[in-house]
Amino acid sequence: MVKIDLITGFLGSGKTTFIRKYAQYLMDAGNNIGILENDYGAVNVDMMLLQDLMGENCELEMISGGCDKDCHRRRFKTKLIAMGMCGYDRVIVEPSGIFDVDEFFDILHEEPLNRWYQIGNVIAIVDSKLERDLSEEADFILASEVADAGCIVMSKSQDASPEEIQGTIEHVNQALEKVHCSRRFHCEMNGMDTANVIHKNWDEMSKEDFDRIASCGYVMASYRKPEFEAEDAFTSLYFMNVKMTEKELREAAGKILSDPECGRVFRMKGFMRVDSDSEDGSGLSAWAECDRRQWIELNATKNEITIRPLHVGQEVLIVIGEELHEEKIKSYLKI
C-alpha cells in the first residue's frame, strides 16, 4: 500500500516551504513520491513554488476550484485514484489552509482507496508567532488542523522568542479546548522537544529530525464541529495583472494586512512581474521588454512580508481572509 501524508496548517504557516524540505528528505532516502496540491481556490499558486522538485522521483498533481464542496471532494478522490496507479512509495497532500481534515480521512476509507493507501502521518505546521487575535472560525480551523496531527512542526522558530513559542502552543491548546478536544500539546524550552512538538530552525534540521517527523503517525481525535463550514467562513479575492513596483507592492501588502477597512486579512500571496533595475527599457521590442521583466513572489502575513525573485510565475495576487472589502483592497493595489 502507498503511504500518504497530510500536511496541515493555517493560512501562511509555511506548509509549502516545509514540503520542499520534507520531499527532498524522502527522495534522498530513495522514495518515489507524488505531491498533490489540493486547494479550493480558482488558482493554485503553491503549485508553482514546487516546480523545481519535479523529476524522475517526484511528480506534482493539482486540484483547484470546484463549484461546491461535493464537487471538490469528487475531484480529490478521482485524483487519488489516478495517483494510486503510478507506483509511488509515498504521496504528500498539501491542502488549502482552510481544509476540512475530515475529508482526507473520509475519502481514504472509501473504495478503492482503502485498499491502495495507508495513512502515514498527519503533520501540522504552526507559525511560531501565531496571531493571537483570531476569530472563532479561525480558531476552529486551527484546532481541526492540529487535532489529528502526529506532531506539530513550528515554523520560523529562529525568529521567535521562547515566550512567543510557548504562547503559541498555549493558544493551540485553548483552541482545542474550545472545540471540546481532549488533546494537548507541550513544548519544552530547554532545547529538548517533547514527542509532539518540534521547534527548530528548518535550515538546521538533521536527517534524525526528519526521521522523527516521518514516523510521527496520526491520532484520531474527537472534537465538536460548529455549524459553519470552514470554506464558507473565509473569502479569497483574486487580482490579475497588477502593475506595481516591488516597493509599492510591499507597502500595499502592509497596508492591506493592517487596515481594518480591508476586512480581517490573514494572508496575501501570488506573483507579479516587475521591471529590472538594470535597464531603462528604451528602444526594446515587446518581446525583449517581456524578457527584461522578472517575476517576484509575494508571501505575506501580519507577522512577515516576504518578496523574492522567481524564474516563472503567474500574473495573480490572492488575498485571503474574513469579511473582505474588495474596493478598499483594490485602492491599495491601484486597480
Solvent accessible surface area in square Angstrom, and as a share of the most:
residue,aa,sasa,rsa
1,M,142,0.63
2,V,18,0.10
3,K,82,0.35
4,I,0,0.00
5,D,0,0.00
6,L,0,0.00
7,I,0,0.00
8,T,1,0.01
9,G,4,0.04
10,F,13,0.05
11,L,16,0.08
12,G,8,0.07
13,S,4,0.02
14,G,18,0.17
15,K,12,0.05
16,T,12,0.07
17,T,66,0.38
18,F,1,0.00
19,I,0,0.00
20,R,75,0.27
21,K,62,0.26
22,Y,0,0.00
23,A,0,0.00
24,Q,80,0.36
25,Y,34,0.13
26,L,3,0.01
27,M,30,0.13
28,D,109,0.57
29,A,66,0.51
30,G,64,0.61
31,N,32,0.16
32,N,44,0.23
33,I,0,0.00
34,G,0,0.00
35,I,0,0.00
36,L,0,0.00
37,E,3,0.01
38,N,1,0.01
39,D,21,0.11
40,Y,40,0.15
41,G,14,0.14
42,A,75,0.58
43,V,25,0.15
44,N,8,0.04
45,V,2,0.01
46,D,14,0.07
47,M,27,0.12
48,M,45,0.20
49,L,20,0.10
50,L,0,0.00
51,Q,64,0.29
52,D,106,0.55
53,L,19,0.09
54,M,100,0.44
55,G,47,0.45
56,E,169,0.76
57,N,67,0.35
58,C,0,0.00
59,E,77,0.34
60,L,13,0.07
61,E,49,0.22
62,M,81,0.36
63,I,8,0.04
64,S,26,0.16
65,G,17,0.16
66,G,29,0.28
67,C,116,0.70
68,D,78,0.40
69,K,64,0.27
70,D,91,0.47
71,C,15,0.09
72,H,1,0.00
73,R,68,0.25
74,R,148,0.54
75,R,107,0.39
76,F,0,0.00
77,K,51,0.22
78,T,89,0.52
79,K,53,0.23
80,L,0,0.00
81,I,45,0.23
82,A,54,0.42
83,M,3,0.01
84,G,19,0.18
85,M,140,0.62
86,C,66,0.40
87,G,57,0.55
88,Y,10,0.04
89,D,73,0.38
90,R,24,0.09
91,V,0,0.00
92,I,0,0.00
93,V,0,0.00
94,E,3,0.01
95,P,7,0.04
96,S,13,0.08
97,G,6,0.05
98,I,16,0.08
99,F,4,0.02
100,D,21,0.11
101,V,0,0.00
102,D,45,0.23
103,E,4,0.02
104,F,0,0.00
105,F,7,0.03
106,D,68,0.35
107,I,1,0.00
108,L,9,0.04
109,H,123,0.55
110,E,52,0.23
111,E,102,0.46
112,P,27,0.17
113,L,0,0.00
114,N,60,0.31
115,R,141,0.52
116,W,65,0.23
117,Y,9,0.03
118,Q,87,0.39
119,I,25,0.13
120,G,11,0.11
121,N,3,0.01
122,V,0,0.00
123,I,0,0.00
124,A,0,0.00
125,I,1,0.00
126,V,4,0.02
127,D,12,0.06
128,S,0,0.00
129,K,66,0.28
130,L,13,0.06
131,E,43,0.19
132,R,104,0.38
133,D,103,0.53
134,L,19,0.09
135,S,23,0.15
136,E,114,0.51
137,E,56,0.25
138,A,0,0.00
139,D,7,0.03
140,F,18,0.08
141,I,1,0.01
142,L,3,0.01
143,A,0,0.00
144,S,5,0.03
145,E,3,0.01
146,V,1,0.00
147,A,0,0.00
148,D,4,0.02
149,A,0,0.00
150,G,12,0.12
151,C,2,0.01
152,I,0,0.00
153,V,0,0.00
154,M,0,0.00
155,S,2,0.01
156,K,48,0.21
157,S,11,0.07
158,Q,103,0.46
159,D,87,0.45
160,A,15,0.12
161,S,42,0.27
162,P,74,0.46
163,E,128,0.57
164,E,63,0.28
165,I,7,0.03
166,Q,58,0.26
167,G,17,0.17
168,T,0,0.00
169,I,1,0.01
170,E,88,0.39
171,H,19,0.09
172,V,0,0.00
173,N,24,0.12
174,Q,102,0.45
175,A,1,0.01
176,L,0,0.00
177,E,106,0.48
178,K,100,0.42
179,V,11,0.06
180,H,115,0.51
181,C,2,0.01
182,S,106,0.69
183,R,38,0.14
184,R,86,0.31
185,F,1,0.00
186,H,112,0.50
187,C,10,0.06
188,E,83,0.37
189,M,66,0.30
190,N,118,0.60
191,G,60,0.58
192,M,138,0.62
193,D,37,0.19
194,T,37,0.21
195,A,92,0.71
196,N,28,0.14
197,V,0,0.00
198,I,3,0.01
199,H,29,0.13
200,K,72,0.31
201,N,34,0.17
202,W,24,0.09
203,D,116,0.60
204,E,113,0.51
205,M,22,0.10
206,S,44,0.28
207,K,131,0.56
208,E,120,0.54
209,D,23,0.12
210,F,17,0.07
211,D,50,0.26
212,R,83,0.30
213,I,0,0.00
214,A,15,0.12
215,S,87,0.56
216,C,32,0.19
217,G,20,0.19
218,Y,83,0.32
219,V,58,0.33
220,M,122,0.55
221,A,22,0.17
222,S,92,0.59
223,Y,35,0.13
224,R,154,0.56
225,K,90,0.38
226,P,50,0.31
227,E,177,0.79
228,F,62,0.26
229,E,76,0.34
230,A,9,0.07
231,E,37,0.17
232,D,110,0.57
233,A,23,0.18
234,F,13,0.05
235,T,60,0.35
236,S,43,0.28
237,L,27,0.14
238,Y,65,0.25
239,F,9,0.04
240,M,101,0.45
241,N,90,0.46
242,V,5,0.03
243,K,121,0.51
244,M,16,0.07
245,T,74,0.43
246,E,70,0.31
247,K,147,0.62
248,E,55,0.25
249,L,1,0.00
250,R,98,0.36
251,E,86,0.39
252,A,4,0.03
253,A,0,0.00
254,G,26,0.25
255,K,106,0.45
256,I,0,0.00
257,L,9,0.04
258,S,84,0.54
259,D,26,0.13
260,P,113,0.71
261,E,107,0.48
262,C,0,0.00
263,G,13,0.13
264,R,78,0.28
265,V,1,0.01
266,F,13,0.05
267,R,21,0.08
268,M,0,0.00
269,K,14,0.06
270,G,0,0.00
271,F,2,0.01
272,M,2,0.01
273,R,52,0.19
274,V,10,0.06
275,D,81,0.42
276,S,29,0.19
277,D,149,0.77
278,S,93,0.60
279,E,95,0.43
280,D,120,0.62
281,G,14,0.14
282,S,88,0.57
283,G,88,0.84
284,L,65,0.32
285,S,67,0.43
286,A,86,0.67
287,W,207,0.73
288,A,37,0.29
289,E,53,0.24
290,C,47,0.28
291,D,115,0.60
292,R,31,0.11
293,R,54,0.20
294,Q,79,0.35
295,W,29,0.10
296,I,1,0.01
297,E,10,0.04
298,L,1,0.00
299,N,47,0.24
300,A,0,0.00
301,T,18,0.10
302,K,105,0.45
303,N,69,0.36
304,E,73,0.33
305,I,45,0.23
306,T,55,0.32
307,I,19,0.10
308,R,97,0.35
309,P,91,0.57
310,L,37,0.19
311,H,182,0.81
312,V,80,0.46
313,G,17,0.16
314,Q,68,0.30
315,E,37,0.16
316,V,1,0.01
317,L,1,0.00
318,I,4,0.02
319,V,0,0.00
320,I,13,0.06
321,G,0,0.00
322,E,11,0.05
323,E,137,0.62
324,L,26,0.13
325,H,96,0.43
326,E,74,0.33
327,E,124,0.56
328,K,64,0.27
329,I,0,0.00
330,K,53,0.22
331,S,68,0.44
332,Y,52,0.20
333,L,1,0.01
334,K,134,0.57
335,I,105,0.53
